[in-house]
Amino acid sequence: MVELTISPDDAEQRLDRFLRKLMAEAPLSLIHSLLRKKQVRVDGAVGQANQRLVPGQVVELPFDRERFAALCGSRRAAPRTAPRSERAPALDVLHRDPDLLVVDKPAGLAVHGGSGQHDDLTRRVRALLQGGPVSHTFRPSAAHRLDRSTSGLVVFGCSARGLRAATEAFRDGLATKTYRAVVHGVPSPDHGTIDLPLDTADRGRAAPRARIEESGQRAVTHYRSLASDGHRTLLEIDLETGRTHQIRAHFAALGHPLCGDERYGAPAERSLARGRVALHAYELELRAWPDRPPLRCRAPWPDDLRSAYSWSAC
């Protein structure tokens, strides 16, 4: 018999959903059978599929430890880490509380891992937060995305309630993100709004992911120029909508692609690492909690862009 104590991060979900998340390798038919045959107990009573779990409850499952581990699969496996000699520098943490973590992501690091990768931002954050409250089904996760080629602010939920609040804030327009970017040429006027609909699709690694299409989703970008040398311009950008590759596609459409953004037609930049786009998520205001002040963070202009573009406004 396996006994599991429900933590705050496991609570507030239905028993059947908890079991599905917990035992990722178990077929749904097995979970349904366990509940139908009354083999799952909560605090000694027969568990009901639709009952909401609360902290401190004990869930009993009719498995030995070996069988249970097999049904849980990789969720309960220890996270893989790179060899010590390959470990990356520590994360630049700009805010941390029991619910939310804000980090300054370096360019070139993916937020989420992929096939064959041993390093990504999510893996680093989870390693940083190891030793916190134990949850059977929750793992710290990003509340939004940022391109691998872009640096700057990323928000993680350290708790289930924190992740839920931050995700809903981004979804409901309660998060304001300001970017800084360097583009080719000098946009005219020096401030304005781009309102062009975008269609997004995975068209291959080298092709633009987003393109202007009348049938696409509305996308609105506000910008103002901060500095220029006559060949390149530093912009501050606010997004009214948050479409995939919105900034990159909008300025490419205006004939001012972001420096380093070869995918959207920019020439190669010798001063930038290959694949690095001159785009930085600079400032964030997150109104995740109605009874708390907004969370505000700012990520300094990164060293690689400072070296390449040394305007005092950076």
MITORSE-890796 format. One record per residue (C-alpha): x, y, z. Coordinates in nm, 2 decimals. Each point is the difference from the previous one (the first is absolute). Layout:
N
{X X	Y Y	Z Z}
...
This chain:
314
{X 0.00	Y 0.00	Z 0.00}
{X 0.13	Y 0.35	Z -0.10}
{X -0.10	Y 0.29	Z 0.22}
{X 0.03	Y 0.36	Z -0.13}
{X -0.05	Y 0.32	Z 0.20}
{X -0.17	Y 0.28	Z -0.19}
{X 0.21	Y 0.32	Z 0.00}
{X -0.14	Y 0.35	Z -0.07}
{X 0.13	Y -0.04	Z -0.36}
{X -0.19	Y -0.32	Z -0.05}
{X -0.32	Y 0.13	Z 0.15}
{X -0.30	Y 0.16	Z -0.17}
{X -0.01	Y -0.25	Z -0.28}
{X -0.23	Y -0.29	Z -0.06}
{X 0.12	Y -0.34	Z 0.12}
{X -0.02	Y -0.15	Z -0.35}
{X 0.21	Y 0.28	Z -0.15}
{X 0.25	Y -0.04	Z 0.29}
{X 0.04	Y -0.37	Z -0.08}
{X 0.04	Y 0.07	Z -0.37}
{X 0.27	Y 0.25	Z 0.06}
{X 0.16	Y -0.21	Z 0.26}
{X 0.02	Y -0.33	Z -0.19}
{X 0.09	Y 0.13	Z -0.35}
{X 0.08	Y -0.35	Z -0.13}
{X -0.33	Y -0.15	Z 0.11}
{X -0.27	Y -0.05	Z -0.26}
{X -0.32	Y 0.18	Z 0.07}
{X -0.18	Y -0.33	Z 0.02}
{X 0.21	Y -0.09	Z 0.30}
{X -0.08	Y 0.32	Z 0.18}
{X -0.38	Y -0.03	Z -0.08}
{X 0.01	Y -0.36	Z 0.12}
{X 0.17	Y 0.09	Z 0.33}
{X -0.27	Y 0.26	Z 0.07}
{X -0.29	Y -0.22	Z -0.11}
{X 0.12	Y -0.29	Z 0.21}
{X 0.04	Y 0.23	Z 0.30}
{X 0.37	Y -0.08	Z 0.03}
{X 0.11	Y 0.36	Z 0.06}
{X -0.06	Y 0.13	Z 0.35}
{X 0.02	Y 0.36	Z 0.14}
{X 0.04	Y 0.03	Z 0.37}
{X -0.12	Y -0.36	Z 0.03}
{X -0.32	Y 0.06	Z -0.20}
{X -0.07	Y -0.11	Z -0.35}
{X 0.13	Y 0.26	Z -0.24}
{X -0.25	Y 0.16	Z -0.24}
{X 0.13	Y 0.11	Z -0.35}
{X -0.14	Y 0.35	Z 0.03}
{X 0.09	Y 0.08	Z 0.36}
{X 0.24	Y 0.30	Z 0.05}
{X 0.31	Y -0.08	Z 0.19}
{X 0.11	Y 0.22	Z 0.30}
{X 0.34	Y 0.03	Z 0.16}
{X 0.08	Y -0.26	Z 0.26}
{X -0.22	Y -0.27	Z -0.14}
{X 0.15	Y -0.35	Z -0.05}
{X -0.06	Y -0.18	Z -0.32}
{X 0.05	Y -0.38	Z 0.00}
{X 0.07	Y -0.20	Z -0.31}
{X 0.01	Y -0.38	Z -0.03}
{X 0.35	Y -0.04	Z -0.14}
{X 0.34	Y -0.09	Z 0.13}
{X 0.28	Y 0.25	Z -0.04}
{X 0.15	Y -0.16	Z -0.31}
{X -0.33	Y -0.01	Z -0.19}
{X -0.09	Y 0.35	Z 0.11}
{X 0.34	Y 0.14	Z -0.12}
{X -0.05	Y -0.16	Z -0.34}
{X -0.34	Y 0.15	Z -0.04}
{X 0.13	Y 0.34	Z 0.09}
{X 0.28	Y -0.02	Z -0.25}
{X 0.24	Y 0.29	Z -0.05}
{X -0.20	Y 0.24	Z 0.22}
{X 0.15	Y -0.15	Z 0.31}
{X 0.34	Y -0.06	Z -0.15}
{X 0.28	Y 0.22	Z 0.11}
{X 0.07	Y 0.29	Z -0.24}
{X 0.29	Y -0.05	Z -0.23}
{X 0.28	Y 0.25	Z 0.04}
{X 0.29	Y 0.08	Z -0.22}
{X 0.35	Y -0.11	Z 0.11}
{X 0.16	Y 0.24	Z 0.25}
{X 0.24	Y 0.13	Z -0.26}
{X -0.29	Y 0.09	Z -0.23}
{X -0.22	Y 0.17	Z 0.25}
{X -0.11	Y 0.35	Z -0.10}
{X 0.03	Y 0.31	Z 0.21}
{X -0.25	Y 0.06	Z 0.27}
{X -0.33	Y 0.16	Z -0.08}
{X -0.05	Y 0.37	Z 0.04}
{X -0.30	Y 0.01	Z 0.23}
{X -0.18	Y 0.34	Z 0.02}
{X -0.29	Y -0.10	Z 0.22}
{X -0.08	Y -0.30	Z 0.22}
{X -0.29	Y -0.08	Z 0.24}
{X -0.18	Y -0.32	Z 0.09}
{X -0.23	Y 0.03	Z -0.31}
{X 0.20	Y 0.18	Z -0.27}
{X 0.35	Y 0.02	Z -0.14}
{X 0.12	Y 0.24	Z -0.26}
{X 0.33	Y -0.06	Z -0.18}
{X 0.21	Y 0.18	Z -0.26}
{X 0.03	Y -0.26	Z -0.28}
{X 0.32	Y 0.01	Z -0.21}
{X -0.03	Y -0.01	Z -0.38}
{X 0.06	Y -0.34	Z -0.14}
{X -0.17	Y -0.19	Z 0.28}
{X -0.34	Y -0.16	Z -0.07}
{X -0.27	Y 0.04	Z 0.26}
{X -0.11	Y -0.36	Z -0.05}
{X 0.22	Y -0.30	Z -0.08}
{X -0.02	Y -0.20	Z -0.32}
{X 0.13	Y -0.32	Z -0.14}
{X 0.37	Y -0.06	Z 0.07}
{X 0.04	Y 0.32	Z 0.22}
{X 0.15	Y -0.03	Z 0.35}
{X -0.04	Y 0.37	Z 0.09}
{X -0.30	Y 0.24	Z -0.01}
{X -0.14	Y 0.27	Z 0.22}
{X -0.27	Y -0.21	Z 0.15}
{X 0.25	Y -0.27	Z 0.10}
{X 0.22	Y 0.27	Z 0.16}
{X -0.29	Y 0.15	Z 0.20}
{X -0.11	Y -0.34	Z 0.12}
{X 0.35	Y -0.08	Z 0.12}
{X 0.01	Y 0.34	Z 0.18}
{X -0.32	Y -0.07	Z 0.18}
{X 0.08	Y -0.35	Z 0.11}
{X -0.05	Y -0.05	Z 0.37}
{X -0.32	Y 0.19	Z 0.01}
{X -0.35	Y -0.14	Z 0.09}
{X -0.05	Y -0.35	Z -0.14}
{X -0.28	Y -0.04	Z -0.25}
{X -0.10	Y -0.32	Z -0.18}
{X -0.14	Y 0.17	Z -0.31}
{X 0.12	Y 0.36	Z -0.02}
{X 0.33	Y 0.11	Z -0.14}
{X 0.12	Y 0.36	Z -0.03}
{X -0.08	Y 0.13	Z -0.36}
{X 0.01	Y 0.31	Z -0.21}
{X -0.31	Y 0.21	Z -0.02}
{X 0.08	Y 0.12	Z -0.35}
{X 0.25	Y -0.04	Z -0.28}
{X 0.31	Y 0.18	Z -0.13}
{X 0.19	Y -0.09	Z -0.31}
{X 0.33	Y -0.18	Z 0.04}
{X 0.17	Y 0.29	Z -0.19}
{X -0.15	Y 0.26	Z 0.23}
{X 0.13	Y 0.10	Z 0.34}
{X -0.18	Y 0.14	Z 0.30}
{X -0.28	Y -0.05	Z 0.25}
{X -0.18	Y -0.33	Z 0.04}
{X -0.25	Y -0.08	Z 0.28}
{X -0.03	Y -0.34	Z 0.16}
{X -0.26	Y -0.13	Z 0.24}
{X 0.17	Y -0.15	Z 0.30}
{X -0.33	Y -0.13	Z 0.14}
{X -0.32	Y -0.12	Z -0.17}
{X -0.18	Y 0.31	Z 0.11}
{X 0.28	Y 0.22	Z -0.12}
{X 0.01	Y -0.16	Z -0.34}
{X -0.37	Y 0.02	Z -0.03}
{X -0.01	Y 0.37	Z 0.10}
{X 0.28	Y 0.10	Z -0.23}
{X -0.13	Y -0.20	Z -0.30}
{X -0.35	Y 0.16	Z 0.04}
{X 0.16	Y 0.35	Z 0.03}
{X 0.18	Y -0.04	Z -0.33}
{X -0.32	Y -0.14	Z -0.16}
{X -0.23	Y 0.27	Z 0.14}
{X 0.22	Y 0.30	Z -0.09}
{X 0.12	Y 0.06	Z 0.36}
{X 0.37	Y -0.03	Z -0.10}
{X 0.18	Y 0.29	Z -0.17}
{X 0.33	Y -0.08	Z -0.18}
{X 0.24	Y 0.25	Z -0.14}
{X 0.28	Y -0.10	Z -0.24}
{X 0.30	Y 0.17	Z -0.14}
{X 0.13	Y -0.08	Z -0.35}
{X 0.25	Y 0.12	Z -0.25}
{X -0.13	Y 0.01	Z -0.36}
{X 0.17	Y 0.08	Z -0.33}
{X -0.07	Y 0.34	Z -0.14}
{X -0.19	Y 0.29	Z 0.16}
{X -0.38	Y -0.05	Z 0.03}
{X -0.21	Y 0.30	Z -0.10}
{X -0.18	Y 0.13	Z 0.19}
{X 0.22	Y -0.05	Z 0.30}
{X -0.29	Y -0.12	Z 0.21}
{X -0.33	Y -0.17	Z -0.10}
{X -0.22	Y -0.30	Z -0.01}
{X 0.02	Y -0.30	Z -0.23}
{X -0.34	Y -0.17	Z -0.04}
{X 0.05	Y -0.29	Z -0.25}
{X -0.17	Y -0.34	Z 0.04}
{X 0.23	Y -0.30	Z 0.03}
{X -0.03	Y -0.36	Z -0.11}
{X 0.23	Y -0.25	Z 0.17}
{X 0.11	Y -0.35	Z -0.10}
{X 0.31	Y -0.21	Z 0.03}
{X 0.15	Y 0.04	Z -0.35}
{X 0.34	Y -0.14	Z 0.07}
{X 0.30	Y 0.12	Z 0.20}
{X 0.12	Y 0.26	Z -0.25}
{X -0.34	Y 0.14	Z -0.11}
{X -0.19	Y 0.28	Z 0.18}
{X -0.24	Y -0.15	Z 0.26}
{X -0.24	Y 0.29	Z -0.02}
{X -0.11	Y 0.20	Z -0.31}
{X -0.24	Y 0.28	Z -0.08}
{X -0.34	Y -0.15	Z -0.11}
{X -0.33	Y 0.18	Z -0.01}
{X -0.16	Y -0.33	Z 0.12}
{X 0.24	Y -0.01	Z 0.30}
{X -0.05	Y 0.10	Z 0.36}
{X 0.01	Y 0.37	Z 0.09}
{X 0.34	Y 0.11	Z 0.12}
{X 0.09	Y 0.34	Z 0.14}
{X 0.34	Y 0.13	Z 0.08}
{X 0.09	Y 0.35	Z 0.15}
{X 0.35	Y 0.14	Z -0.03}
{X 0.21	Y 0.30	Z 0.05}
{X 0.36	Y 0.08	Z -0.10}
{X 0.26	Y 0.04	Z 0.28}
{X 0.32	Y 0.05	Z -0.20}
{X 0.14	Y -0.04	Z -0.35}
{X 0.34	Y 0.02	Z -0.18}
{X -0.17	Y 0.05	Z -0.34}
{X 0.04	Y -0.37	Z -0.09}
{X -0.16	Y -0.17	Z 0.29}
{X -0.26	Y 0.11	Z 0.26}
{X -0.06	Y -0.10	Z 0.36}
{X -0.38	Y -0.03	Z 0.06}
{X -0.21	Y -0.05	Z 0.31}
{X -0.30	Y -0.22	Z -0.08}
{X -0.33	Y -0.07	Z 0.18}
{X -0.23	Y -0.28	Z -0.12}
{X -0.38	Y 0.04	Z 0.00}
{X -0.02	Y -0.36	Z -0.12}
{X 0.24	Y -0.28	Z 0.05}
{X 0.02	Y -0.20	Z -0.32}
{X 0.28	Y -0.24	Z -0.09}
{X 0.30	Y 0.19	Z -0.14}
{X -0.22	Y 0.32	Z -0.01}
{X 0.28	Y 0.25	Z 0.05}
{X 0.23	Y -0.18	Z -0.25}
{X -0.27	Y -0.03	Z -0.27}
{X -0.13	Y 0.36	Z 0.04}
{X 0.33	Y 0.18	Z -0.04}
{X 0.10	Y -0.23	Z -0.28}
{X -0.32	Y 0.10	Z -0.18}
{X 0.09	Y 0.37	Z 0.05}
{X 0.34	Y -0.06	Z -0.16}
{X 0.18	Y 0.03	Z 0.33}
{X 0.08	Y -0.36	Z 0.11}
{X 0.16	Y -0.05	Z 0.33}
{X 0.38	Y -0.02	Z 0.00}
{X 0.12	Y -0.36	Z -0.01}
{X -0.34	Y -0.13	Z -0.11}
{X 0.10	Y -0.18	Z -0.32}
{X -0.32	Y -0.20	Z 0.01}
{X -0.20	Y 0.32	Z -0.07}
{X 0.24	Y 0.14	Z -0.26}
{X 0.26	Y 0.18	Z 0.20}
{X 0.37	Y -0.03	Z -0.12}
{X 0.24	Y -0.19	Z 0.22}
{X 0.14	Y 0.21	Z 0.29}
{X 0.37	Y -0.06	Z 0.06}
{X -0.02	Y 0.15	Z 0.35}
{X -0.27	Y -0.25	Z 0.11}
{X 0.01	Y -0.37	Z 0.07}
{X -0.16	Y -0.20	Z -0.28}
{X -0.37	Y -0.04	Z 0.07}
{X -0.01	Y 0.29	Z 0.25}
{X -0.27	Y 0.26	Z -0.08}
{X 0.04	Y 0.35	Z 0.14}
{X -0.31	Y -0.03	Z 0.21}
{X -0.02	Y 0.02	Z 0.38}
{X -0.31	Y -0.04	Z 0.23}
{X 0.09	Y 0.30	Z 0.21}
{X -0.28	Y 0.08	Z 0.24}
{X -0.30	Y -0.17	Z 0.15}
{X -0.30	Y 0.09	Z 0.21}
{X -0.21	Y -0.29	Z 0.11}
{X -0.33	Y 0.04	Z 0.18}
{X -0.05	Y -0.35	Z 0.11}
{X -0.16	Y 0.05	Z 0.34}
{X -0.29	Y 0.24	Z 0.06}
{X 0.10	Y 0.05	Z 0.36}
{X 0.37	Y 0.06	Z -0.06}
{X 0.20	Y 0.28	Z -0.17}
{X 0.10	Y -0.07	Z -0.36}
{X 0.33	Y -0.19	Z -0.05}
{X 0.24	Y 0.22	Z -0.19}
{X 0.34	Y -0.11	Z -0.13}
{X 0.26	Y 0.13	Z -0.24}
{X 0.28	Y -0.19	Z -0.17}
{X 0.30	Y 0.21	Z -0.09}
{X 0.12	Y 0.03	Z -0.37}
{X 0.22	Y -0.31	Z -0.04}
{X 0.37	Y 0.01	Z -0.04}
{X 0.01	Y -0.15	Z -0.35}
{X -0.24	Y 0.27	Z -0.13}
{X 0.17	Y 0.27	Z 0.20}
{X 0.33	Y -0.09	Z -0.18}
{X -0.16	Y -0.01	Z -0.34}
{X -0.21	Y 0.32	Z 0.04}
{X 0.15	Y 0.24	Z 0.25}
{X -0.26	Y 0.28	Z 0.00}
{X -0.02	Y 0.17	Z 0.33}
{X -0.38	Y -0.06	Z 0.01}
{X 0.07	Y -0.37	Z 0.05}
